[in-house]
Amino acid sequence: MAFLVGLCSKMPLGMSLRMIALLGLLTVQPLQAQAASEAQELVDKTRLTVEKLLADPDFAELRPYVERAHAVLVIPQLIKGGFIIGGEGGSGTLLAKGTDGTWSSPAFYTLAAGSIGLQIGGQVSEVIFTVMNEGALNAMLKDQVKFGGDVSIAVGPVGKSLEASSTTNLKADLYAFAKSEGLFGGAAFKGAVVLKKDELNRAYYGDGATPKAILIERNFHNAQADALRQALPTGSAQAE
């Protein structure tokens, strides 16, 4: 690459500009292919998490929540750890349910949270968040949404290893169902922020693939995500 850049500097201006444009294209294409591969891997991991938790007898109440939900956010690997200063993070997909009960193609998101306090340890969780009303889904379409702030959240009736900002809200916007491994003691999980991953959405679908265009307008579809869509139970979303 350095040799080609040096070669460009010795060319006439018009030719060097064309060469520079070509070099830029050669650089961008591998990055896009890498992002598309990352997106597909995330879709596949999301499907495995959905299938695992729905088949787990300890999560028997997850299915009716999904059937009543307006959307689901699935984080197949949420990593939590720290010593004094802690944090959590993980990427996943959001799928919305249409009025006909079918699921949209997935949009890509990431979840991040931090905390300070007396804590030590590590934990890896597979998490499904059920989005229970249209208002919460609309909040998720923004650039970012804060759990416990923009939308209320409660731990689902099973899988209570993931702490949330509220465990007593019977009409929460979201419910968290988590299957966890590892030990962690200390600060509660609260104030998590969910952000859209524009680079993965574009890589997986193409230009203009915003969460709204994918989830609500359904202008984008990738057949490689059909297995994930089919793994989720259908059903009419609950009235608000």
For each residue, the residues with C-beta under 8 A, 3 or more apart:
1: 4 5 23
2: 5 6
3: 6 7
4: 1 7 8 19 23
5: 1 2 8 9 23
6: 2 3 9 10
7: 3 4 10 11 19
8: 4 5 11 16 19 20 23
9: 5 6 16
10: 6 7
11: 7 8 15 16 19
12: 15 16
13: 16 17
14: 17 18
15: 11 12 18 19
16: 8 9 11 12 13 19 20
17: 13 14 20 21
18: 14 15 21 22
19: 4 7 8 11 15 16 22 23
20: 8 16 17 23 24
21: 17 18 24 25
22: 18 19 25 26
23: 1 4 5 8 19 20 26 27
24: 20 21 27 28
25: 21 22 28 29
26: 22 23 29 30
27: 23 24 30 31
28: 24 25 31 32
29: 25 26 32 33
30: 26 27 33 34
31: 27 28 34 35
32: 28 29 35 36 203
33: 29 30 36 37
34: 30 31 37 38
35: 31 32 38 39 199 200 202 203 204
36: 32 33 39 40 203 204
37: 33 34 40 41
38: 34 35 41 42 200 203
39: 35 36 42 43 108 200 201 203 204
40: 36 37 43 44 204 224
41: 37 38 44 45
42: 38 39 45 46 76 91 92 93 108 200
43: 39 40 46 47 93 106 204 224 225 228
44: 40 41 47 48 228
45: 41 42 48 49 76 77
46: 42 43 49 50 74 76 92 93 106 228
47: 43 44 50 51 227 228 231
48: 44 45 51 52 76
49: 45 46 52 53 74 75 76 126 128
50: 46 47 53 54 72 74 128 228 231 232
51: 47 48 54 55 231
52: 48 49 55 56 126 179
53: 49 50 56 59 62 126 128 159 177 179
54: 50 51 59 62 63 66 231 233
55: 51 52
56: 52 53 59 179
57: 60
58: 158 159
59: 53 54 56 62 158 159 177 179
60: 57 63 158
61: 64 65 156 157 158
62: 53 54 59 65 66 128 130 156 158 159 177
63: 54 60 66 67 233
64: 61 67 68
65: 61 62 68 69 130 132 156 175 177
66: 54 62 63 69 72 128 130 232 233 235
67: 63 64 233 234 235 236
68: 64 65 130 132 235 236 237 238
69: 65 66 72 97 130 131 132 237 238
70: 96 97 131 132 133 134 136 137 237 238
71: 94 95 96 97 130 131 136 137 140 215
72: 50 66 69 94 95 128 129 130 131 232
73: 92 93 94 109 111 128 129 131 140 174 194
74: 46 49 50 92 93 94 95 127 128 129
75: 49 78 90 91 92 111 125 126 127 128 129
76: 42 45 46 48 49 90 92 126
77: 45 90 124 125 126
78: 75 88 89 90 111 124 125 126 127 162 178
79: 88 89 90 122 123 124
80: 86 87 88 122 123 124 125 184 189
81: 86 87 121 122 123 184
82: 85 86 87 115 119 120 121 186
83: 86 119 120
84: 116 117 118 119 120
85: 82 114 115 116
86: 80 81 82 83 114 115 116 117 119 186 187
87: 80 81 82 112 113 114 115
88: 78 79 80 111 112 113 114 189 192
89: 78 79 110 111 112 113
90: 75 76 77 78 79 110 111 127
91: 42 75 108 109 110 111 197 200
92: 42 46 73 74 75 76 108 109 110 111 127
93: 42 43 46 73 74 106 107 108 109 228
94: 71 72 73 74 106 107 108 109 131 140 211 215
95: 71 72 74 103 104 105 106 107 215 228 229 232
96: 70 71 103 104 137 215 216
97: 69 70 71 101 102 103 104 234 235 237
98: 101 102 103 104 218
99:
100:
101: 97 98 234 235 236 237
102: 97 98 229 234
103: 95 96 97 98 229 232 234
104: 95 96 97 98 107 214 215 216 218 229
105: 95 205 214 215 218 220 221 222 225 229
106: 43 46 93 94 95 214 225 228 229
107: 93 94 95 104 196 201 209 211 214 215
108: 39 42 91 92 93 94 196 197 200 201 204
109: 73 91 92 93 94 140 194 195 196 197 211
110: 89 90 91 92 194 195 197
111: 73 75 78 88 89 90 91 92 192 193 194
112: 87 88 89 192 193 195
113: 87 88 89 189 190 191 192 193
114: 85 86 87 88
115: 82 85 86 87 119 186 187 188 189 190 191
116: 84 85 86 187
117: 84 86 186 187
118: 84 186 187
119: 82 83 84 86 115 184 185 186 187
120: 82 83 84 185 186
121: 81 82 182 183 184 185 186
122: 79 80 81 182 183 184
123: 79 80 81 161 180 181 182 183 184
124: 77 78 79 80 180 181 182
125: 75 77 78 80 161 162 178 179 180 181
126: 49 52 53 75 76 77 78 178 179 180
127: 74 75 78 90 92 162 176 177 178 179
128: 49 50 53 62 66 72 73 74 75 176 177 178
129: 72 73 74 75 153 174 175 176 177
130: 62 65 66 68 69 71 72 156 174 175 177
131: 69 70 71 72 73 94 136 137 140 173 174
132: 65 68 69 70 136 172 173 174 175 238
133: 70 136 137 173 238 240
134: 70 137 138 237 240
135: 138 139 151 173 240
136: 70 71 131 132 133 139 140 151 173 174
137: 70 71 96 131 133 134 140 141 215
138: 134 135 141 142
139: 135 136 142 145 150 151 173
140: 71 73 94 109 131 136 137 145 151 194 211
141: 137 138 211 212 215 216
142: 138 139 145 150
143: 195 196
144: 193 194 195 196
145: 139 140 142 150 151 193 194
146: 149 150 151 191 192 193 194
147: 150 151 153 164 165 174 190 191 192 193 194
148: 151 152 153 164 165 166 190 191 192
149: 146 191
150: 139 142 145 146 147
151: 135 136 139 140 145 146 147 148 173 174
152: 148 165 166 169 172 173 174
153: 129 147 148 164 165 166 169 172 173 174 175 176
154: 164 166 167 168 169 170 172 174 175 176
155: 159 160 162 163 164 167 175 176 178
156: 61 62 65 130 159 160 175 176 177
157: 61
158: 58 59 60 61 62 177
159: 53 58 59 62 155 156 162 176 177 178 179 180
160: 155 156 167 178
161: 123 125 178 179 180
162: 78 125 127 155 159 176 178 180 189
163: 155 167 188 189 190
164: 147 148 153 154 155 167 176 188 189 190
165: 147 148 152 153 188 189 190 191
166: 148 152 153 154 169 172
167: 154 155 160 163 164
168: 154
169: 152 153 154 166 172
170: 154
171:
172: 132 152 153 154 166 169 175
173: 131 132 133 135 136 139 151 152 153
174: 73 129 130 131 132 136 147 151 152 153 154
175: 65 129 130 132 153 154 155 156 172
176: 127 128 129 153 154 155 156 159 162 164
177: 53 59 62 65 127 128 129 130 156 158 159
178: 78 125 126 127 128 155 159 160 161 162
179: 52 53 56 59 125 126 127 159 161
180: 123 124 125 126 159 161 162
181: 123 124 125
182: 121 122 123 124
183: 121 122 123
184: 80 81 119 121 122 123
185: 119 120 121
186: 82 86 115 117 118 119 120 121
187: 86 115 116 117 118 119
188: 115 163 164 165
189: 80 88 113 115 162 163 164 165 192
190: 113 115 147 148 163 164 165
191: 113 115 146 147 148 149 165
192: 88 111 112 113 146 147 148 189
193: 111 112 113 144 145 146 147
194: 73 109 110 111 140 144 145 146 147
195: 109 110 112 143 144
196: 107 108 109 143 144 201 210 211
197: 91 108 109 110 200 201
198: 201 202 210
199: 35 202 203
200: 35 38 39 42 91 108 197 203 204
201: 39 107 108 196 197 198 204 205 209 210 211 214
202: 35 198 199 205 206 207 209
203: 32 35 36 38 39 199 200
204: 35 36 39 40 43 108 200 201 209 222
205: 105 201 202 209 214 220 221 222
206: 202 209 220
207: 202
208: 213 219 220
209: 107 201 202 204 205 206 213 214 220
210: 196 198 201 213 214
211: 94 107 109 140 141 196 201 214 215
212: 141 215 216 217
213: 208 209 210 216 217 219 220
214: 104 105 106 107 201 205 209 210 211 217 218 219 220
215: 71 94 95 96 104 105 107 137 141 211 212 218
216: 96 104 141 212 213
217: 212 213 214
218: 98 104 105 214 215 221
219: 208 213 214
220: 105 205 206 208 209 213 214
221: 105 205 218 225
222: 105 204 205 225
223: 226
224: 40 43 227
225: 43 105 106 221 222 228 229
226: 223 229 230
227: 47 224 230 231
228: 43 44 46 47 50 93 95 106 225 231 232
229: 95 102 103 104 105 106 225 226 232
230: 226 227
231: 47 50 51 54 227 228
232: 50 66 72 95 103 228 229
233: 54 63 66 67
234: 67 97 101 102 103
235: 66 67 68 97 101
236: 67 68 101
237: 68 69 70 97 101 134
238: 68 69 70 132 133
239:
240: 133 134 135
